[in-house]
């Protein structure tokens, strides 16, 4: 996916701790709009929205791949040595 460029999703964690909230949903959505990405609240403890975050990330990666393939004016990808590492942040 390097040739398609980075894909970002802003994820607020620990949404199950509503009483300890430090950032409002509105602030999260506003920051995501500013960066041009999607915003989700998730909780690993309760599994809330975890699958949804990853499903949307995959959808965005696929859309980026299709856009890159369809764009005839896009520069050809640079062939580099393939690495086997994958980083999900």
VENDA-V942963 format. One record per backbone hydrogen bond with DSSP energy under -1.0 kcal/mol. CO is the residue of the C=O (numbers start at 1). NH is the residue of the N-H. Records with the same first field share a line. If there is no record, write none. Layout:
CO: NH + NH
This chain:
1: 4
2: 5
10: 40
12: 42
14: 17
17: 20
18: 21
24: 28
25: 29
26: 30
27: 31
28: 32
29: 33
30: 34
31: 35
32: 37
38: 10
40: 12
42: 15
43: 47
48: 43
49: 53
50: 54
51: 55
52: 56
53: 57
54: 58
55: 59
56: 60
57: 61
58: 62
59: 63
60: 64
61: 65
62: 66
63: 67
64: 68
65: 69
66: 70
67: 71
71: 74
